[in-house]
Amino acid sequence: MFPKSALLALAFGATAYGQLVGTYQTETHPRLPFQRCTTGGGCTTVSQGQVVLDSNWRWTHVSNGYTNCYTGNAWNATACPNARTCASNCAVDGADYSATYGITVSGNALTLKFVTTNTNGKNVGSRVYLMSSDTQYEMFKLLNQEFTFDVDVSNLPCGLNGALYFSEMEADGGMSRFSSNRAGAKYGTGYCDSQCPKDIKWINGEANVEGWQPSETDPNGGSGSFGTCCNEMDIWEANSISTAYTPHPCTVTGQYRCSGAECNTPTERYNGVCDPDGCDFNSYRMGNTEFYGPGKVIDTAKKMTVVTQFISTDGTTNGQLKEIRRIYVQDGRVVQNSKVNIPGMSSDYDSITEDFCRDQKTAFGDTNSFAAKGGINGMASGIKNGMVLALSIWDDHHAHMLWLDSTYPVDSTAPGAARGTCPTTGGDPEDVEANHPDASVTYSNIKVGDIGSTFSSTGSGGGGSPPTTTTSAPGAAQTKWGQCGGQGYSGPTACVSGSTCVVLNDWYSQCQ
Ligand SMILES: *[C@@H]1O[C@H](CO)[C@@H](O)[C@H](O)[C@H]1NC(C)=O
């Protein structure tokens, strides 16, 4: 997630933030069922699935009254003379998900509306986390697994980002590690990501009040002297024009409070503990400009199923992460990710691997901070330890989302600069919020499970039938995890030794 730090736009009339628990509004998490799948056993619904709003968006007030602890851009100096006193004086309250924040659930579908006008003013954007109980985030361990969801991006224009990603947060939001945090996961505390965001009001159970500077462009945002860092796996950052998936490793394990240069400051972007750029696969940027967008191969005018596979070196959870693959399903078609079409890079690449990342950084002349922070193996530690699923909608005060959907740097014609067809003059939050307040994203049908267990040619709707193993045919051999069969497929049907061709559905067989 490129410059996420300063951009969780929160334009919310008289809002404040805190770490005790307030009682003016009962906290009721909207239920969002999801599914766990195995190749042998089909899919089981986790009916206790629910989402919780991040604490940064919540009203926080002195614990014994209605007085705000933070208003506009400023902390209340009486309630919050310092980090610890503030934490003991201030309470974070429950959320009215739909009326205040535009967050609604229908069945297994979650919709996040961009701008919601409410009695306090207006709310811009939101970020929620998936839980399977009232007090704990669901922890996803994705090695040798795949993660699948449906998404509708048709109502996400240029400059917006509907993001679905994993961060290595603590399951209880840090409540047991930091005694001053009384709110925990139930109130959406404990956020971290690879940008080491400093706009987070509460970190490690304390207010981020020290050195707090108001944002120059966001009337309700600011940043303190601490940031909160952790491994981040961006499954999906997208609007109707462009999409990217991007691992961002860190040299720290779990959530870590940074200060100074550790936080990837603007002047020392690559000196922090995390990789701010990541190794991104954006089909447009990788040279296939006809793959994703309105009316394109993956048609963003319609709902689609997005599959992301975390392939391990030995096909078990004991191995190391070696590849992150993307598959789409739309209108009954299983579509493999686009191939790379960039001078200096192999046209066989269609997924994220250590080699892909190295060659991409070289071809684009980008700093290889991905490798410097541990590369694929660095990401693997988060994938193995367990990560929290975040779902959000946001606009970008820092770089206007041009890094996702336009040309960035804006005047560059160098390889890698073109990322989508949006105008370089667009994406200013002021314009996007004024012109597209009703934009929204809908995520649905979330599934996690064994490779090949979460989708079929009908999308992720059914559990899919258990795969069957076929005998390898003679001839050229497909690499392990490559495609080896399926309707409309004409490549090699034999697999390299050590793997066999497994029929996942009518449209796709894979060497496993
Ligand atoms: C700051 O908090 C104190 C009580 O802690 C309150 O009396 C005062 O009105 C607050 N100021 C603002 C600007 O909200």
The ligand as a Gaussian input file, in Angstrom:
#p B3LYP/6-31G(d) Opt

LIG

0 1
 C      -10.809000      20.022000      27.198000
 O      -11.123000      19.141000      28.251000
 C      -11.574000      19.816000      29.434000
 C      -11.849000      18.774000      30.499000
 O      -10.916000      17.764000      30.479000
 C      -12.807000      20.627000      29.161000
 O      -13.192000      21.341000      30.304000
 C      -12.572000      21.555000      27.978000
 O      -13.782000      22.181000      27.612000
 C      -12.032000      20.807000      26.792000
 N      -11.721000      21.693000      25.692000
 C      -12.218000      21.540000      24.470000
 C      -11.767000      22.545000      23.458000
 O      -12.995000      20.647000      24.159000

